[in-house]
Amino acid sequence: MPRTHPPVSAPALRHARWQLLDGRTPPAGAVREHLVHSWQRSMDAGLQPSGEHRHARHFAGIELAQARAGNRALIDHSQPVMEYLFEQVRHSHSIVVLADRHGVLMHTLGDTGFVSKAERVALTTGASWHEQDRGTNAIGTALAEAREVEIHGAEHYLERNDILTCAAAPIVSAQGDLLGVIDISGDRRSHHAHTLGLVHTAARMIENRLFTCAWSAPLQLHLHPRPHGIGTVAEGLVALSQDGWIVGANRQGLALLGLTHADLHVTPLAQVLDISMDALLAHSGQRTPMPLVVYCRNGRTLHALAQAGPPWTQTGQAYAAPAIPSPAPTLASDALAQLDTGDATWRAASDKARRVADKGIALLIQGESGVGKELFARAVHDSSQRRNRPFIAINCAAIPEHLIEAELFGYTAGAFSGASKQGSPGRLREAEGGTLFLDEIGDMPLALQTRLLRVLQERQVTPLGSGQAVPVDFALICATHQPLREATEAGRFRSDLYYRLNGLTVQLPPLRARSDFAALTTQLLRTLGAAPALAPTEALLARLAAYHWPGNLRQYANALRTALALHNPDEPHLDWQHLPDDLQADLQNPAVCGTAAQTAPQRPAAATRPIPLVGQTLANLSRAAMAQAVQDTQGNWSAAARQLGISRQTLYRKMAAL
């Protein structure tokens, strides 16, 4: 991390900058050297410090959706870190920013009082803060120099940005590729000496999350000079190929081993550590491994924990593992394979979906609420040839009925009262070239089903208020918890649309029916950021596996997230005391979680508790009937709507109106 330097006054900085513009070199020592280099790059880009500024790139609509889709892993793993970082700087007139490798802002979190000021200088999602667009600034300069940078006040090349103080750190992949930048920008009067250290640490946290969650090398090493340093942000991470070559590492891992990114793929493990691959593989297979003491050829003594990546298969002494990630993943290491933790039903669904992903065949995913239908759909997209294009997800049950048409098909300026002055392309057009995912398709109103069918048949969409059809190209994936065939027979869903959507139907298993509960638990814990060796006790895991999990993966992941929050670092396992009280009660109840309890217990039907009719108004009766249905289905609004014979959207609307 760069050293802090004594501040230079704003007049002195402006004078030095104008000297440079006038073709003169500022006096040695007057301004930091890297600042002069950045100003020179800004000049070469044709920027002027004051006066009229040329139009800088600002992504919106489809273009922004595409940029975000191409950086989905970076965004997903950065957001929790950004939220933590924001808590450290809340109320300091600051904003936390994530930019991609091109300097385009992907996500921001800011103090309400500072957001309006940030907007005046285009510090908003979609804006480009590359040096060529905004001159010297922490984001653009960190990208240009591939290192942590702090730019304060008049150090910015454009005078309109003098109001800011900014600190940024680059985010680097395990291969040494620049992925993006994490930044804190704020009012220059709120400058703090620790801000650069905060973004430095945040960048390392993001890099480590990306490494452990997204890197699919056969074996990972967690290294630290102290045993208790393993699992912390300061640990070194190293990825090993199946034949013992170092193929990836975070920056701390490289530093501990005395290597650089140029040494990846050309350095065998035996050249840097005095331990064999066989010993590491045996270590990774232990149920609760303790860190090993290993000796580095550069003289360091390190502690190491070995963790196997996606499944190894052993035949004699030969090991086979997924290939190193590449722009075109193989069937053994694509996004669908990374979700496969051993359940035969899930694997069969993955295999079928993979085979049709690039064939122009619509995919229909069925399964109970919370089984991971959107997760599965994203993995299908990421395993297809469209993976670098947008993935647009729409929950058909969550959009108000009077807005869903405009949301899907877009509209022209002034198409209806309250319409945006710029109009909207609509979500279908935002999916251009990528994948459109329609969740809860069974809740789409019949009138909209007709329009969607026409789009799918003609492959073009006509926005509201326009007579001009626009061609569209996207892969289609739909999902529903409802049995669509029955909805079709009952007249609630168009049969012609059903057959258009049902190119291939896959059924995802509920959690209670999966055979890979232990492996799935391990994967969920790693995804949630748990330490590599942390797991539930055997007794607790057995009880968790016997529970019926009415909310499926979503409920289980939330329970594990709570358990991790209540777990103390010095505790070796997750146990009963880390679970929410209501879940503890269920797990200890033989009627709910007995050895034979593999399905959800049946609730008494609503008919066993009749609603009294005498003296009731129609509104009161409706309210009581809907409330009773929601209670009978344990808060499952979809099941309640089916019980009442109405759509979930109608149930939401009626409950809100009563």
N, C-alpha and C positions, 0 to 999 in steps of 0.2 A: 504494500500500500504506500502511495507517495507521501513524502513528508510535507507537513504544513509549512507555509512560507509566511514571512511577515507581510501584512497587507500593504498594498500600494494605493495611494489616494486616487479617487475617481478622476480628478483633473490630470494627474500624471499619466494615468492609463489612456485617457482620450488623446493627450498630447503625443504619447508614444504611437498610438494607432494612426494618427494623422501623419506622423513622420513616415511610417511605413507606406501609407497611401501616397505620400509625396515622393516615394522612391528612395527614402533615406532609411538607414538601419537604426533602430532605437539604441541608445547607449548600452553597453554591456552591463548586465546586472539590474537595469532599470525595470525590466519586465521578465517574467519567467520565460525560458526559451521555448517550452512547448506551447505557450500562449502565442508567441510571435509566429511559430509555425502554423498554428491554427488560423490566426488572422490572415496569414499569407494564402492559405488554402481558400479561405472565404473570399479574398480578393480575386483569386484565380477563377472562382466560380461566378464572378461578375456581380457580387453583392456590394452594396453601398451602405455604410453604417447608418446614415440618416437620410431623411427625405423619403421619396416614394419607394416602396418596396415591391419587387416583382411578386407575382402570384406564386405562392409555394404550394406544393402538392398537398392535397387534403382528400383522403379516401372517404367515400360514403357509399351507402346502398350496397349494390352487388359487389363492387370493388372492395369495400371494407369487409364484407362477409367472406369473400374469397381469401383476403389477407389473413383474417382471423382463423379461417378453416385450415389454412396452411401452417398456422402456428398453434394448433389446438393443444398439443402436448405441452408446449412452453406456457401457454396461458393457464391451463388446468393446474399445472404444478406450481405456478407462480402465485396464483390467487391466494392460497392459504398463507403463504409467506408475506404477501403484500398486506393482508388483513392484520397479521401480527405486527408488521412494521408500522402500519398506520396507527395502531394502538400506542406505539412508542412516541409518535410525533403528533398525536391528536391535540388540538387546540394550540398548535404552534404556527398557524397560518401557512400550512404546507399541503402538498399533494404528493402521493406516491404514484409513480408512473412505471409502466412496463412498455418497452418499445421492442420491435423486432429487429432483425439484423440490418434492415434498411432504414431504421430510424423512425418507422411509422408507429404511432402510439396505439397499442393494443388494448390497454386497460388502465383506468385511473381510479384512485380513491383519494378524496380530498376533504379538508375542512370546509363546511358550508360557507363560512365567511371569506375563504380564499378562492373558491371555485369561480366566482364571477370575474375576479381579477385574472385568474388563469385563462379563462375563456377569451379575455380581451387580447391576449398574446397567442391565442390558438394552442394553448396547452390542453388539448382535448383529444379524445379518441378519434383516430383517423388522420390526424395531422402528422406531417412528416417533420421531424426535427433533425434530419440529416444536415451535416455542415453545409452542403450545397444549397439547402433551402433556407436554413435559419442562421448560418454563420456559426461562429464559435459558441457552443453551449455544451453543457455537461453530457447530454445524451449523444449528440453528434460527434463530439470530440473523443468521448470514450470509445465509440465505434471506430473512429479514424485511427486512434492510437492503441486500441485493444488493451486498455488499462483503466484503472480507477481515475476519475477526474473530478475536480471541484472547480466550478466557475462561479465567481461572485460578482454581483453588481456590474460595474463598468468593464469587467473583463469580457463580458459578452460582446461579440462583434457588432450586432445590431443594437443601436442605442435604445430602441423601444423595449429591449429585454433587460435593461439596466435594473428594473424593479425586482429582478429575481436573484436568488442565490440557489445554486443547484449542485448536487453531488450525485455521481452515477458510477456504476460498476458494471463491466461486461459480464455476460453469462456465457460460459464456454462448455461445449459438449465433451464427452469422454474421448472424442477423437481430436479435440483441439479446434473444432469449428466454432465460430462466433455465432451464437443463437439470438442474442438480443442484449438488452440493457435494463437494469433496474435503477430507478432514479428517485430522489427526493428533491422537489423544487418548492421553494417558498418565498415569502416576502424577504427581501434582502436584509431588512431590519431584524429578522428572526434567525439570522445565521448562527449556527452552533458548531463548535469544533468537532463534536462527535458524529456529525451527520455522515461524513465519509466512511467512518468505521461501521455505521449501521448498514449502509448499502453494500459495503464490502462483505459483511457477514451474511446479509440477505442473499447476495449472489451465490455465495458458497452453499447456502441452504437449498436454493433452487437447483443448483448443479447436482447436489447430492440426491435430491428427490428424483430428478430426471435420470440419474445414473441407476439408482436402486429400483425404480418403478418401470422405466422404459428401456433399459439396456438388457438385451437377451443373450448375453454371452453365457457359455456353459458353466463357468465358475467365477464367483466374485470373492475378492479378498477385502476384508475390512482391517485396516492397519492403524496403529497408534503406538507411540512410545510407552503409554500407560494402559493397562487393561481396561480401566474404567473410561478411557477416552473413546473406546469403540462404541459406535452408535450416536456419537455427538457430531456437531457440525464440523469439528476439527479432525475427524477421522480421514484417513486416506482410503480411497476406493480404487481397486485394480480389477480389471476384467481379464480372464485367461481363456484362451482357446482350448479346445479339447486335447490338443497335443502339447499344451504347456507354454504357449507364447503369450506375451503381454500384448493385448489388442485394444485396451482402453484404460483410461485412468482419469480421476479428477486431479486437480492441480496439487492438492496436498499429497496424494498418492505418488505423483511424479517426484515431488520434492523429497519425500521420505526415501525413495529408492534412488535418488540422484539421477533421474531421467528427464527427458523432454518429450514433447509430443512427437518429435521426429524419430524417437526410439521405438514407437509403437509398431507392432507387426514385424519388427526386426530383432527383438530382444527376447530370448527365452527366459523363463522363470529361473532356471538354474544359474543364469549369469548374474542375478541380483540377490537371490535368497538361497539359503542352504536347506531347503526343504523340497521334497519331491511332489509331483502331482498326485501320486498314489496316496501319500500321506494326507494331502489336503482333501482328496476325495473321501477318504475314510473319515476324516474329521467332519466334513460337511454332512455325512450321513448319520452322525450321532443325534440322538433325540434332543439333548440339551447340551450342546458343545460349550466348553469353556475355551477362552482364547489360548492359543498356542504361543510359546516363546520362539521367535525365529530370529536368525542372525542375518543381517544384510551385509553384502560384500563390501559396502562402503564403511563398515565399522559400527553401524547402528544396531542396537538391540530393539526389536519391535515385538508387539503383541499382535497376533493375527487371528481372525475368525473367518473361516471359509464357508461360503454359502453357495449351494448349487443353484443354477439358473433353471430355465425350462427343462422339462424332464430329460435326464440322461438315460440311455439304455446301455446295458453292459453285456457284452458277449465275450467270454474269456477275458482277455486283457485289453480289448478294443472298446473304446467309448465313442458313441455317436451323439452329437448334440446339434441344436439349431445353428444355422450359419450366422455369422456376424451380420447385423442389420445393414441393409443396402437400399438404394432407391427402389429396387424392384424385389420385394421380399419373396422368399420361397414359401412353399406350402407349409414347411416345417416351422417357420418363424414369423408368420404374419400375425396381424392383430387378433384374428380369430383363434389362432393357436395359443396366444398369450392368455386368453380367457379360459382355456381348456385345462381344468384341474383334475380330469379323470372320469367324470360322469359319462356313461355311455350314451344316454339320451341327448345330453348337451353336445357331445362330440358328433353324434349322427346329424344333429341339426346344423352344426358348423360345417360339416363336410358337404352337405347338400347345398347350403347357402353359398359356400365358396365356389362350387361348380357352376352356379347360375349367375354369379355376381357380374360377370362381364358379357352376358348373353342377351341382354335386353329383356329379361324375364322379371316381372314384378314379384316381389317377395312379401308374403303375409306372415307375420309373426304372431302367434297366439300364446297366451299364458296368463296366469293370475297376476293381479296387481303386485308390483314389486319384484318380479322374477328377473328383471334385467333386460326387458325388451329393447329399450333405447340403447343400452350398453351393447347389446348384441348387434343392433342395427348400425351403430357407429363402427363396430369392429368389421362388419361386412363392407362398409364404405372404405375403411382404412385398408382392407385387404384387396380392394379392387383397383382397376386401372384409373379410377376417378379419385383416388385418395388425396391428390393434391388440389382438388377442386372443392367447392363448398359442400358442407353437410348441413342442410337446413331442416330443423326439427320443428314440427307444429303439433301442439296438443289440441285436437279438434274439440275436446270437451271443455277446454279452459277459455276459449275465445267466446265472448258474448255473441249470441246468435245474430244480432243486427250488425255486427262488425266483421263476421267471419268472411263474407264475400269480398269486402274491400281488402282484408288482410291477406287473403289467398291470391286474388287475381289482380290486385293493384287498382289504381284509379288515377284519373287525370286531375289537374288543378281545377278546383271548384266543382267536382263531380257531385258533391252532396254537401249539405250543411255541416260545417266543422271539418271539412277536408283540408289537408295541408295545402298551402299555396304552391308548393313544389310538386304536388302529386306524390304517388308512391308506386314503385315497380311491382310490389306484391311479392309474397314469399316464394311463389312458384318460379318467378323470373330470377329471384336471388339464388335459386338452386341451379342456375344455368351451368351445364357442364359437369355438375356434381350429382349429389343424391338428395332427393326429397323424402323426408321421413314423416309420415302422417300417423301420429299416435292417437289411440282411441278413435279410430276411423269409424267404429260402430256408432258413435255419438254425433256424426255429421248429419245435419238436417237434410231431409229428402230433396229439397229444392237445390241445395248445394251439391248433392250427389249427382244430379243431372248435369250441372255445369262441369264438375270434375270429370265425369265420364266423357264429355265432349272434348275437354282438353287432352285427355289420354288418347282419344281416338284420332284427333286432328293434329296433336303435338303443336298446338299454338294456343295462346291465351289472349283474350280481349279485355283490357282494363275497363273498369266502370267509367262511363262518360266518354268512351272512345269507340269508334267504329273500326279501328285499325287493329287487326290481329297481329300478334308478335310470336314468332317461332320460339319454342322452348325445347331444351334437350336436357333430360335428367333421368337418372335411375330412380325407380320408385320402390320404396319399402313402406309397408303399412303395419300397424300393430293394433291389437285389440285384446281385451280380456273377455269379450263377449263371444259366444258361439255364433259367428256371422251366418252360417248356414241356417240356423234356427231363426235369426232375425230376418233373413231373406224370406223364409217360408211364412213368417208372421206379417210380412209386408212392411217391416220397419227399415229394411235396407233393400236397395235396388238389386235385383238378381243379375242384370247385365253388368252393373259395376262390380258386383262380387266376383263374377267370373273374369273380369278384366284385372282385378287386383290379385286374384288367386292363381298366379302363374305357378308359384310353389308356396305351399303352406308348411311352416315348421312349428312344432309345439315345444315350448321351453318348459322344463320340469319345475314344479314348485320346490322350494328348498327342502321340505320334509321328505321329498321323494328322491333326493339326490344321493348318490353313493360316494361322493367325494367330499364329505363334510369337513374332514380334518384338513385336507389339502386346500379346500376353499377358505377355511378359517385362516390358514397361514397366509394365503394370498391377500385376503382382505386386510389382515393386520399389517402386512408390508405396504399395501396401498395407502393405509391410513397413517403410515410413518412410524410404525412400531419398531423397536430395536430388533435386529435380526434373530436373536435367540428367544424373544419373548413369546410365550404361548399360554393358553389356559392349562390348568392342571388336568390330569387325565380324567379325574372324577367329574370335574366341571364340564369338560369337553363332551363326555358321554351324556350328561344331562342335557346339554345344549343340543346335541344331535337328536335326542329323543323328543324335543319340543316341536310343536306343530307349526310355529312361525307363520301366523296368518298374514303378516306383512312381508314375508319372504325375504329376499336379499336386502331390500331397503331397510326393513326392521332390524335384521341381524347386523348390518353395517352400522346402524345408529347405536345399537347396543354395544358393539365393540368400540365405537368412537367414545362413548361414555366411559367404558371400562378403562380405556387408555388415559382419559382425562383424570380418572380417580386413582390410577396406578402410581405408586411412588417408585422412583428410579432404583431404590435399593431392594425392591421386592422381586423375587426371581420369577414369579408366575402371575398370571391373571387368575383371580379366584372370586368366590362369592361376594366378598365385600366390595368388589369393583363394579357390580351390576346394579342397574336401577332397581328400586324397591319392588315395583310391580312385576318385573321379570323374575326377581328372586322368589316372589310369592308363587308365581306360576310354575317355576321349575321345581319347587318343593311340594307342589300339589300333585299327588298321584293321579288324581282324576284328569289333570291337564297334561302331565308329563310322566305317565307311567311307562313301563318298559314296552308295552304294546301300543302306546299312543303314537301312531304315525300319521294320523290325519286329524284335522281340526275337529273339536267337539261340536256336535250339532246343538244349536240354540232352539228353544221352543218356538214354534211358528207363531206368527202374530195372531192367528185365529184363536190361540189359547188365552189371550188377554183381550177380550172384546172391548171396544171403545164405547162408553155409554152414549146413547143418542138423545135421550130426553133433555130438552132445554138447551141444545147445542145449535149454534149457527153453522152455516155451511163452511165459513172460513175457519171456525174453530175445529170442525171435524176434519177439514183438510190438513190443518196444522198438526192435529193430533195423529192422524194417520201417517203423515210423512215422518213426524218425530218418532213414532213407534217403529216404523220400518228402519230408520237409521239406527235406533237402539238395538233392534233385533239382529241387525247385520254387523254389530260391533263397530259402527262408524264407517262401514264400507258403503260409500254413497252410490257406487255403481251397482252393488248388489241390492241396495234399497230401491234404486230406481227400477231395476228389473222386477222386484217384488211388487211394485206399484203399477207396473206396466207403462212406465214413461221413460224418457231418456234422462240420463244424468244431468244434462244441461237444463232440461225442463225442471228437474227437481231443484237444482241450484236457484233457478229463476223464481220458482214458486215459493221456496222457503224465504228468499230475500224479500219477496213482495208481501208476505203475510205478517 
